Amino acid sequence: MKRNTATSGVTVPPALEPLRLVDSQGGRVSTPPLPVPELDTLGALHRAMVIGRRFDRQASALARQGRLAVYPSSFGQEACQVGGVLALAEQDWLFPTYRDTVSLVTRGVDPVQALTLLRGDWHSGYDAHAHRCAPQCTPLATNASHAVGLTYAARQKRHQASVPAQASTAPSNSADPAEVEADTAALVLMGDGATSEGDAHEAYNFAAMWNAPVVFLIQNNQWAISVPVRKQSRAPTLAHKAMGYGIRGLHVDGNDAAAVYAAVSQALTEARAGEGPTIIEARTYRMDPHTNADAPQRYREPSDVERWQNHDPIDRLESLLRAEGQLDDAGRADLDATAEKLATRVREHMAQPDELDPNEILAHTYTHPSAMLREQQANLAAEIGEARA
């Protein structure tokens, strides 16, 4: 398969038809355009999608019950959420958006902590460094520049760490061996709407110029709230935008978990090898409303949703696994039980009353609080004390 590559000086347009490894009926394509994952990897993808969907359905129910302030569902986009994340190596970083809570759960973040932002308790309920997951990004495309900056900084640290101590002018503690031992790449999750933002352009351009090891996975779910893709871009595909920056572009079937995994794996490998960034467009569909506050019937036809139901990513991969003897009814029942156990724990935790401390509003703003901030903290504490008296 011809690749869009900047290193050779030749840019090849991405395919207009999305690349796939498993067709909508669950059969393997006759001539796979990408390396096909092993059966155990396909099983892991299916397992993560089933668990992720049950988590998503539970979170959507909690939002309707008022247990969450808001929830942007990724129902129907599980192949993108799971395929991209399972392709990451342990040392890699994930940069998610507000719709990518399932990706956090797949990465190993506690499901309860993953919902903390959407409950309104904290800006991020998990340790970003422990999981190598940046906080979920609410403004569109700002996570893209963050990813480029992190990978550029990691490369600089590796360079500093390789310079003999007597020849280096950097402080002795400037390179943390735990951070720079292995090559670090980053995966940016973004929607089609994010590609229309200036932050996306800046990130693509900087990544290209700095040869940053970043993979931008665009989940083209057809809608930026109520704005369709056709009113956002004149490009043949969103992956074609890569050509303008002189970097690789791929267009894959975003409901084919095997294809998403293979494309992201290949792009991450190339990135770590110093071959620069890749833009991958994964063509999928947002089955649910934009958030629980949205009314999609005002701007899209129910027939579109019904049509995409026939391309369900879980059903597609499950058909393949059953046909090849890797999954049966008993195995699926065990998987459903595991997913239900996770959903039950999330539901029970969210039923508990919030334990919030208003004093935290002004905490963690600066390492060394200014005099003005200390005064504000004192005033707030006094007001809270009076209110509770």
N, C-alpha and C positions, 0 to 999 in steps of 0.2 A: 504494500500500500504506500502510495506517495504521501509524504508528510510535508506540511508547511514548515519550513525551517529557515532560520535566519543565518545559521552558521555556514550554510553552503552558498549563501548569496542569492538563492532562488526561492521565491515564494510560490507555493502551490495552493490554489484555493481549496478550502475544505469541501467535502462532498455535500451536494444539495440534499440528497437523501440521507437521513441519519444512519450511521453505522450501527449494526446490531449483531449479536451473537446468538440470541434466542428469539425466535419469531413470536408473534402474538398468540399462537396456538401452543407454544411451549416446545417447539422443535428446534434443534440446532440448525443454523444456517449452513448451507452446503460448502460455502467458501468463506470462512471467517476472516474478516478484515483486521482483527486484532487477536493477540494470543488468548485462547480460551482458558479461563481459570480451572483449576483442578476441581474434582467433585467435592472434596471436603470444603473448599472455599465457597463453592456454590451452595453447599448446605449451610455454611456460616452466614452467607448473605440472606438466605431464606429465613433462617432463625431470627436474625436481627430485624428483618422487616416485619415478621409476625409480632415480635415483642414491641417493636417501635409503633406499629399500628394500634395495638391494644393500649399502649401508653397514650397515644394521640387521642384515641376515642375517649379515654378516661379524662384527659385534660380538657377536651372539648365539653364534656358533661359538667365538669367542675366550673368551667366558665359560665355555662348556662345557669348554674346554681348560685352564682355569685361568689364562689370560693376563689376564683381567680379574677383579677381586674380585667384581663384581656387574654385571649389565646389565639394566635395565628396558626391554624392547622396546616400540617403538611400531608394530610390524607391524600393518597394517590401519588405522592412524590417520594415514597419510601426507597425506591431504587437509587435515587440521587443522594438521599440522606445517608443511606447505609453503604452504598457502593463506593462513594468517595472516602468516607471515614475509614472503612476497613482496609483501604489501600494505603493508609498512612503507616509509617514506621513509628516506633516508640518515640524517637527523638523529634519527630515532626510536630508542627503546630497546626491547629485548626482555628480558623477565624470564621465563626458562624454569624448569621443574622438572627433577627427576632423569630423567623419561621423555622429555625433549625434546631429546635429543642430535641427532636428525635436523634439528630446527629450527636448531640451531647451525651445522651443516654447510651448510644452506640459506642462512643469513645470511652465510656466507663464512669461518667459523672453520675452521682446519685440522682435518681429521678426526682426526688423531693427537692434537692438543691437546684436542679435544672429549672424548676418552676418558680424559684424564689423571685426572680426579676418580674415575672408575669403576675405574681401575686402582689407585687408592690412593696415587698419587704426590704430588698436590697437591690443595688445595681447589678450585682452578681452574687449568687449564693454559693459558688464553688471556688476552690483554690485554682486559679488559672495556671499557675506554674506547676502544680502537682499533676494536673491533667493535660498540660500543654494545650489548653483551650482558652483562647481569648474570651473576654466577656461578650455576650451576645450583643450585636450591633443593631441598634434601632434606626439611626439615620442611614439612609441608603448609601452604600459603597464606601463608607469611611473605613470599614474593616480592610478594604483592599490595600490602601496605603499603609495601614498598620502592619500588614503582613510583609509588604516589601521592605519596610523599615526594619522589622525584626530579622529577616533573613540577611539583609545587608549588614546589620550590626553583628550577627552571628559570624558571618564570614570575616569581618574585621577582627573580631575577637580571636578567631582561629589563626589569623595571620599574626596577630600580636603574640599569641601563645607560642608560635613557631619561631619567633625571633629570639636569639640568645639574649639572656638577661642583660649582659654588659652592653649590648648594642641597641637595646630598646629604651626609648625615652618615656614609655608608658608607665604608669604606676604599677607596682608589683602585683596589686590585686585587681588589675583591670580585666583580666581574663579568668573567668571561673572555669576550671577544668571540667566540672560537671555539665557546663553548658556547651562546651566547644569540642568535646572529645569526638563526637560523631557529626557527620554532615547533617545539617538541619534544612529541611524544606518546609513549605507552608501550603496549606490548602485553603483557599478563600471560597466560601459559599456566597453566592449572590443571585438575585433574581433578574429577570429580563428588564424590569424597571430600573434597576441599579445601573445598567449599562448606559442609560441616558443621563447619568449624573457626571458632573465634572470630576468628582473624586475618582471615578472609574478610569477616565482618560488619564489622569495624572498617575494613577497606579500602574496602568498598562505601560505608559511611556517610561516611567522611572524603572520599572522592572526590566524593560527591554534595554535601556541604556546601561543599567547596572548589572545586567545579566543575572538578575536575582532568581533564586530557585523557588519560584512561586507558581502554583497551578490555580488558575481562576476557573472555578466550576460554576457556570451560569445555569441555573435551574429555570429554563424558559417554560414557565407554567401558563403562558399565553396572556396573562393579565397582570398589569401593574395597578392594583385595586380595580378600577373600572376602565382603564385604558388598555386596549388590545395592542399586541406587538406591531401590527400593521400601521398604527398611528405613532409609533416610537422610532422606527428605523426603516430605511430604504435598502439596507444591506440584504443580500440574498438569504443569509443566515446571520445570526449574531456572531457565530464563529468567524465569519469573514472579516470582522473588524480587526482580527489579529494581524491581517496583512498590512494594515496601515501602520502598525508599530514594528513590523519586521520580525514578528515572532510566530510560533507555530499555532495553528488553529485546528480544532477537531469538532465535528458535529456528530453526536451520538444519540441513540434512542434512550431517552431518560427514563423510560419504563422498563428497560432491560438492565437489571442489576449487574449481570455479567459484563455487559458492554461498558457500563459506567466504571465498574471496578477495573477492568482491563485498561481503559483509556487513562484513568487517573494514575494507575500503577505505572504505566509506561511513561507518562508525563513526569511523574515524581522521580523516576529513575533517571530520566534525561536531565532533569533539573539538578539533581545531586551530582551528576557527572559534569556539571559546568556548561550544559547546553542551553541554559536559560529558561524562561517562563513559557507557559502554554495557556491558551484560552480554550476551554472546552465548553461547548454549548450542549446541554442535555435537554432534549425536547420532551416535555412532560405536560401535565395539566393539573391545575388547582381544582380539586373536586369540591372542596368546601368553600364557604365565603372567605373573603380576605381576612376577616377576624369575626368573632362572635357578634360584633356590632354592625356587620355589613349586610346588605340586601342584594345579593348577586342577581336575583331575578329582574332587577331593574335595568341590567345592562348585558345580560347574556341569555341565550336560549337554553331551555332544559334539554333540548335534543343534543346539544354539544356535550353536556355532562354524560348523558346516556351513551353517546358514541364512545367516549373515553373510558367508560366502565368496562368495555370489551378489551381494553388494553391494560387491565389491572396488573401491576408489577409482581404482586405476590402470587396470583393465580398462574401467571406465565411461568415463573421459575418453579413453582410447585408441580406444575404439569410435567416439566422436564425431569425433576427429581423422582417423581412417581414412575414415570415411564422407564427410567433407568435404574429402578430398584433401590433408590436411595431414601425413599420416604414411603411410609404406609399410614394407615389410619391410626394405629397405636402411637406411632411416632408423632403424628400431628396432634393427637390428644395430649401427649406429654408436653409438647411445646405450648399448646394453648393453656395448659395448667400453669406452666411457668410464667407465661405472660399475664395470666389472671392474678397470680400471686403478687406480681409487681404492681398491677393496677390496684389491688386491694390495699397494699401498703401506702400507695400515694393517696388513695381516697381517705383512708383512716387518718393520715397525718393532716390532710387539708381540712378535715372536720374539726380538728382541735383549734381552740381560740389562738389568735395571734399573740405573740409575746414580743411586743415592740417597745423600744426605749426611745422616747423623743429626743433624748440628749444625743443620740447617734446622728442627728441631722447635721451637726457641725463637727462630728468626729471624722478622722481620717482624711481631712482636707489637706493638711500640710504635715510634713514630718516634724517640723518645729512650729507650732501655732504662733501666729503673730499676736501682738498685744490687742489689736482690734478683735481678732477671733476669740481670744480668751475672754474679752469683755462680753462678747455676744453669747458665749457659752455660759457665763455667769448669769447674764440676764435671763436666758432661757431656763436655766435651772431654777432661778427664783420664781419665774412665772409658773413653771410646772409645780413647784412646791406650794404656791398659793392656790393653784387650781385644785390640788389634791387635799388641801387643808379643810 
